[in-house]
Amino acid sequence: MINPAKIEEIAKQISSNMPQGVKNLADTFEAKTKQAIQSKLSEMDFVSREEFDIQSKVLIRTREKLTELEEKVALLEQQLANKDDA
């Protein structure tokens, strides 16, 4: 779900932009940054791409079934109206 490579890339970008005098703390800062980002991301309510795709397919099938049922109801209503006219 959470791409560790992306988190590492963000942490490296942050540490590479630090002033020269602080560069010796970059390793510690990078580790703490990764930890903080991972912690915050884990608190967020994300769904995996796989779960999203599955739910999208379920929604498509549900819409198709709804359309099918709407057509059947319309046909039944039309048949009922024709019986009332006869």
KATAZI-V77349 format. One record per backbone hydrogen bond with DSSP energy under -1.0 kcal/mol. NH is the residue of the N-H (numbers start at 1). CO is the residue of the C=O. If there is no record, write none. Layout:
# KATAZI-V77349
nh=[NH	NH]
co=[CO	CO]
This chain:
# KATAZI-V77349
nh=[7	8	9	10	11	12	13	14	15	16	17	18	22	23	25	26	29	30	31	32	33	34	35	36	37	38	39	40	41	42	43	46	52	53	54	55	56	57	58	59	60	61	62	63	64	65	66	67	68	69	70	71	72	73	74	75	76	77	78	79	80	81	82	83	84	85	86]
co=[3	4	5	6	7	8	9	10	11	12	13	15	19	20	22	23	25	26	27	28	29	30	31	32	33	34	35	36	37	38	39	44	48	49	50	51	52	53	54	55	56	57	58	59	60	61	62	63	64	65	66	67	68	69	70	71	72	73	74	75	76	77	78	79	80	81	82]
